[in-house]
Amino acid sequence: MQRKPLSAEMELFRDSARKFFRTEIRPHSERWREAGIVDREAFLKAGAAGFLCMWADERYGGLGIKDFRYEQILIEENVHHGDPGFFMSVHSRLIAPYLGTFGTDEQKRRYFPDIISGRKILAVAMTEPDAGSDLAGMRTHAVDRGDHWLLNGAKTYISNGILSDLVFVAARTDASNPHGITLFIVERGMEGFERGRNLKKMGLKSQDTAELFFRDVRVPKENVLGQVNKGFYHLMHALAEERLMSAAGNVAAARAAVDVTAEFVRNRKVFGKPLSKMQNTRFKLAALDAEIEIAQTFVDRCVEVHNEGRLSAEDAARAKLFASEVYGRAVDEGVQLHGGAGYMDEYPICRMYQDERINRIFAGTSEIMKEIIARSILD
């Protein structure tokens, strides 16, 4: 089934995005993977192209484009023609909206021009060494000292942890309330703010993931993001869109995995004929194709509903769960159909296999997605 046609303007946007990723991102992918980090210039180039925070108001340098389909196009084109470790959409569509939704006018004037241009890169710091994704178990804390907050604690597995210039840090500010959390804007160079290792990972080798440490960091009162003790609810506000972003990327990556596998089996000969002529191969790829088409149709519908402001937590969970599980099956079958070649790092399917595994964990594990769905039908 063909996807719903895009407008002529969106097709031109896709062409522009594809050219950007092919010329400015993909050529550096191997070097970034070896270095464990992308160049800061990649964000600057994305900003210059108008691809960062497209939804933001024009007075801050944005384009005022609210239609999520534009971000979906960027996600898809980065999957097919860019680098999976270039977390551009995390910067501009996952983290920056916290500032757009909960920031003061003064904070927006102060930070948005640099965020939209790519001069300042964003990270959000929630996960802790002992608490994982359990925000109620958070130990990082901040104490009100009158004219500032004193922040102490540690975070781990922070995407853009090395590159980031502005980190939205979640910290406990009410010890008596498990949800008494506040968000703080911590800036590069603040005394007591330190970065740990660029963590070595199974996949997404070019994406910098780090530990962050806060030792008596004096955070000015004007750097509180949103309401004091309401940070838990601020963080929950963006979950549906985060999961939709994940689903859009997972479907695109599953399709990319099937494409590279199809190309391989057409050229690989077994018992005197192409592997693509073997019934097992054909049936495996046909089943995956059907699942991907179904996932794409549902994700596209979720995007339409999200544009209308009606995307539910349950539908976002369904999209994220199904798309990530399909992606997992696509790379696993892809490696199997490649045979020994699939285990070799020089083949794209091998790297896709490594990159895929985190997608059933971040933005909410598959188990959490199932629990959200189960509540909607059983409770």
Legacy VTK file of the C-alpha trace (Angstrom):
# vtk DataFile Version 3.0
C-alpha trace
ASCII
DATASET POLYDATA
POINTS 379 float
0.000 0.000 0.000
1.384 3.367 -0.963
1.637 5.959 1.757
-0.629 8.975 1.616
0.914 11.414 -0.891
2.715 14.415 0.530
2.115 17.928 -0.683
4.472 19.337 -3.302
6.004 21.502 -0.584
6.698 18.484 1.617
8.189 16.540 -1.288
10.576 19.432 -1.900
11.394 19.420 1.801
12.162 15.686 1.657
14.443 16.219 -1.332
16.263 18.979 0.530
16.598 16.831 3.657
17.870 13.853 1.669
20.509 15.981 -0.020
21.577 17.383 3.362
22.006 13.962 4.978
23.764 12.507 1.947
26.265 15.360 1.631
26.725 16.679 5.185
26.173 13.648 7.430
26.736 10.277 5.728
30.284 11.069 4.457
31.456 11.560 8.068
29.662 8.546 9.529
32.632 6.181 9.622
34.936 8.754 11.228
32.317 9.653 13.836
31.742 6.007 14.622
35.447 5.503 15.294
35.675 8.709 17.347
32.545 7.918 19.361
31.082 11.366 18.761
29.752 13.509 15.910
31.235 16.878 14.991
29.603 19.921 16.547
29.558 21.350 13.035
26.843 18.831 12.126
24.416 20.678 14.406
25.532 24.032 13.035
24.917 22.825 9.490
21.498 21.464 10.452
20.694 24.824 12.023
21.829 26.713 8.936
19.582 24.468 6.815
16.604 25.353 9.015
16.161 21.795 10.322
16.443 22.488 14.060
13.346 23.354 16.116
11.265 24.045 13.026
8.217 24.363 15.306
9.670 27.310 17.259
8.363 30.857 16.811
9.932 32.935 14.044
10.871 35.662 16.556
13.434 33.242 18.019
14.712 32.016 14.651
12.360 29.084 14.099
10.044 28.497 11.152
6.789 28.180 13.077
6.071 24.775 11.460
3.876 22.754 13.809
3.117 19.847 11.446
4.909 16.787 12.851
5.202 15.292 9.356
8.172 17.561 8.686
10.026 16.065 11.655
8.984 12.587 10.526
10.608 13.290 7.164
13.863 14.334 8.861
13.827 11.197 11.012
13.272 8.960 7.974
15.892 10.628 5.806
18.489 10.464 8.573
17.802 6.724 8.898
18.212 6.071 5.177
20.893 8.595 4.245
22.488 9.997 7.405
23.865 8.533 10.616
21.827 6.892 13.406
24.070 8.470 16.030
23.304 12.014 14.890
20.638 12.857 17.467
19.352 15.976 15.766
15.693 15.213 16.447
16.419 14.470 20.108
17.911 17.959 20.378
15.187 19.822 18.543
11.967 17.822 18.932
12.402 15.912 22.200
14.340 18.285 24.483
13.822 21.817 23.130
10.016 21.602 23.501
10.452 21.545 27.290
11.767 25.086 26.919
9.050 25.960 24.414
6.263 24.671 26.662
7.490 25.480 30.165
10.157 28.152 29.694
9.652 31.813 30.507
9.773 34.469 27.798
13.148 35.552 29.141
14.521 32.001 28.953
13.263 31.611 25.395
14.893 34.884 24.336
18.119 33.877 26.069
18.460 30.323 24.777
16.378 29.690 21.659
18.496 31.579 19.084
21.554 29.458 19.933
19.531 26.228 20.166
17.881 26.806 16.783
21.159 27.737 15.098
22.963 24.689 16.542
25.452 26.821 18.470
24.234 25.249 21.702
23.405 21.534 21.882
20.844 20.107 24.296
20.651 17.124 26.628
18.105 16.067 29.228
19.353 14.327 32.388
16.892 12.006 34.151
18.447 8.534 34.443
20.636 7.801 37.483
23.091 4.985 38.254
20.859 3.382 40.902
17.380 4.537 39.911
17.285 3.839 36.172
14.050 5.207 34.746
12.355 5.165 38.176
11.954 8.893 38.779
10.521 8.217 42.225
13.891 6.747 43.225
15.830 9.831 42.093
18.665 10.854 44.439
19.941 13.955 42.635
18.606 16.838 44.673
18.581 20.622 44.838
18.204 22.870 47.878
16.815 26.399 47.796
19.524 28.799 49.031
17.571 31.999 48.591
19.054 33.550 45.448
20.045 30.200 43.892
19.565 26.438 44.083
22.408 24.154 45.169
22.422 21.050 42.966
24.098 17.737 43.846
23.937 14.299 42.272
24.892 12.154 39.303
23.258 11.095 36.036
24.173 8.388 33.554
23.384 7.205 30.009
22.848 10.821 28.950
22.536 11.257 25.174
24.567 14.226 23.859
26.290 14.088 27.240
29.670 15.229 25.937
28.500 17.668 23.258
25.740 19.345 25.261
25.979 22.999 26.248
22.622 23.130 28.037
21.399 20.222 30.154
17.858 20.085 31.509
18.484 18.315 34.823
15.757 16.658 36.874
16.389 16.906 40.619
14.403 16.188 43.761
13.288 19.360 45.519
10.679 17.921 47.901
11.907 14.950 49.902
8.404 14.219 51.226
6.858 13.838 47.770
8.022 11.070 45.387
6.958 13.319 42.497
8.511 16.466 44.002
10.975 17.050 41.163
12.116 20.272 39.491
13.864 20.836 36.153
16.984 23.034 36.081
18.891 24.461 33.126
22.559 23.696 33.778
24.999 25.421 31.449
28.395 24.302 30.214
31.080 25.839 32.436
29.047 26.139 35.615
31.316 25.443 38.567
30.810 21.937 39.946
29.311 20.566 36.723
31.549 17.800 35.381
31.292 15.152 32.671
32.461 11.598 33.068
33.298 9.051 30.425
31.944 8.906 26.919
30.448 5.480 27.527
31.222 2.596 25.180
28.036 1.039 23.824
26.860 -1.978 21.872
25.614 0.212 19.035
25.045 3.838 17.997
28.805 4.191 18.182
28.891 7.776 16.882
26.437 9.035 19.514
28.035 10.444 22.663
26.485 8.979 25.813
27.991 10.134 29.086
27.930 10.313 32.852
27.266 13.733 34.386
28.180 14.896 37.884
26.881 17.856 39.884
28.821 18.894 42.968
27.423 21.961 44.722
26.425 23.535 41.418
24.937 26.981 42.047
21.966 27.205 39.680
20.456 30.713 39.439
16.756 31.015 40.169
16.201 32.199 36.593
17.414 28.769 35.397
14.484 26.893 36.903
12.565 25.391 33.971
8.843 25.302 34.604
7.298 25.136 38.051
9.111 24.082 41.212
8.122 20.524 42.246
6.231 20.006 38.974
9.122 18.580 36.951
7.736 15.042 37.049
4.588 16.192 35.266
6.599 18.344 32.851
8.622 15.263 31.872
5.484 13.166 31.385
4.053 15.817 29.064
6.334 14.858 26.161
6.214 11.064 26.418
3.629 10.436 23.687
5.572 12.470 21.142
8.871 10.874 22.179
7.395 7.448 21.548
5.978 8.558 18.226
9.421 9.800 17.204
10.867 6.440 18.187
8.185 4.577 16.235
8.792 6.663 13.104
12.511 5.940 13.256
11.999 2.244 13.959
9.722 1.730 10.962
12.155 3.526 8.661
15.081 1.493 10.019
13.177 -1.783 9.659
12.540 -0.931 6.008
16.219 -0.076 5.541
17.210 -3.449 7.050
14.916 -5.320 4.662
16.232 -3.283 1.725
19.892 -4.153 2.385
18.973 -7.786 2.997
16.968 -7.981 -0.230
19.917 -6.564 -2.150
22.270 -9.107 -0.571
20.117 -12.180 -1.255
19.633 -11.164 -4.885
23.403 -11.289 -5.396
24.283 -14.228 -3.121
24.189 -17.611 -4.861
23.474 -20.878 -3.036
23.361 -24.250 -4.764
23.738 -22.553 -8.102
20.933 -20.011 -7.850
20.339 -16.692 -6.105
19.386 -16.929 -2.442
16.411 -14.709 -3.317
14.888 -17.649 -5.219
14.770 -19.865 -2.127
11.294 -20.202 -0.643
12.487 -19.671 2.942
14.160 -16.408 1.980
11.130 -15.187 0.083
8.707 -16.064 2.872
10.873 -14.479 5.576
11.154 -11.172 3.707
7.498 -11.244 2.646
6.386 -11.582 6.279
8.637 -8.710 7.325
7.399 -6.564 4.472
3.797 -7.095 5.582
4.616 -6.172 9.175
6.513 -3.052 8.142
3.682 -1.882 5.885
1.183 -2.361 8.719
3.464 -0.542 11.157
4.002 2.317 8.707
0.276 2.748 8.182
-0.387 2.884 11.917
2.503 5.270 12.598
1.358 7.593 9.808
-2.134 7.595 11.281
-0.694 8.384 14.724
1.149 11.330 13.180
-2.139 12.637 11.753
-3.857 12.261 15.132
-0.895 13.891 16.900
-1.162 16.876 14.565
-4.756 17.183 15.726
-3.624 17.111 19.374
-5.383 13.805 20.060
-2.616 11.189 20.277
-3.271 9.043 23.346
-0.643 7.463 25.579
-2.015 4.041 24.589
-1.717 4.603 20.829
1.771 6.057 21.228
2.704 2.949 23.226
1.177 0.664 20.574
3.139 2.396 17.834
6.402 2.324 19.749
5.980 -1.301 20.846
5.040 -2.731 17.451
7.524 -0.683 15.419
10.474 -1.456 17.689
9.656 -5.166 17.792
9.338 -5.276 13.993
12.681 -3.512 13.695
14.209 -6.139 15.976
12.856 -8.965 13.838
14.019 -7.258 10.638
17.655 -7.014 11.701
17.676 -10.490 13.232
16.297 -12.108 10.087
18.598 -9.885 8.042
21.698 -11.166 9.811
20.478 -14.754 9.458
19.881 -14.389 5.733
23.314 -12.830 5.278
24.859 -15.920 6.866
28.445 -15.428 8.022
28.599 -12.067 6.256
25.924 -10.769 8.612
28.338 -11.155 11.511
30.985 -9.040 9.818
31.208 -5.378 10.797
31.815 -4.279 7.201
28.244 -5.206 6.239
25.522 -2.656 7.028
23.198 -5.290 8.487
25.750 -6.072 11.199
25.831 -2.453 12.334
22.057 -2.179 12.065
21.769 -5.200 14.357
23.944 -3.491 16.963
22.185 -0.136 16.648
18.709 -1.650 16.880
18.874 -3.246 20.310
18.459 -0.047 22.320
15.176 0.770 20.591
13.260 -1.777 22.667
14.638 -0.099 25.794
14.779 3.694 25.478
11.686 5.904 25.253
10.090 3.213 27.422
10.856 -0.507 27.295
8.625 -2.936 25.441
7.462 -4.199 28.825
6.385 -0.697 29.910
4.575 -0.218 26.590
2.680 -3.462 27.182
1.700 -2.334 30.679
0.352 0.982 29.359
-1.689 -0.872 26.744
-2.859 -3.463 29.267
-4.189 -0.766 31.605
-6.357 0.590 28.779
-8.033 -2.764 28.187
-8.011 -4.425 31.627
-8.192 -1.746 34.342
LINES 1 380
379 0 1 2 3 4 5 6 7 8 9 10 11 12 13 14 15 16 17 18 19 20 21 22 23 24 25 26 27 28 29 30 31 32 33 34 35 36 37 38 39 40 41 42 43 44 45 46 47 48 49 50 51 52 53 54 55 56 57 58 59 60 61 62 63 64 65 66 67 68 69 70 71 72 73 74 75 76 77 78 79 80 81 82 83 84 85 86 87 88 89 90 91 92 93 94 95 96 97 98 99 100 101 102 103 104 105 106 107 108 109 110 111 112 113 114 115 116 117 118 119 120 121 122 123 124 125 126 127 128 129 130 131 132 133 134 135 136 137 138 139 140 141 142 143 144 145 146 147 148 149 150 151 152 153 154 155 156 157 158 159 160 161 162 163 164 165 166 167 168 169 170 171 172 173 174 175 176 177 178 179 180 181 182 183 184 185 186 187 188 189 190 191 192 193 194 195 196 197 198 199 200 201 202 203 204 205 206 207 208 209 210 211 212 213 214 215 216 217 218 219 220 221 222 223 224 225 226 227 228 229 230 231 232 233 234 235 236 237 238 239 240 241 242 243 244 245 246 247 248 249 250 251 252 253 254 255 256 257 258 259 260 261 262 263 264 265 266 267 268 269 270 271 272 273 274 275 276 277 278 279 280 281 282 283 284 285 286 287 288 289 290 291 292 293 294 295 296 297 298 299 300 301 302 303 304 305 306 307 308 309 310 311 312 313 314 315 316 317 318 319 320 321 322 323 324 325 326 327 328 329 330 331 332 333 334 335 336 337 338 339 340 341 342 343 344 345 346 347 348 349 350 351 352 353 354 355 356 357 358 359 360 361 362 363 364 365 366 367 368 369 370 371 372 373 374 375 376 377 378
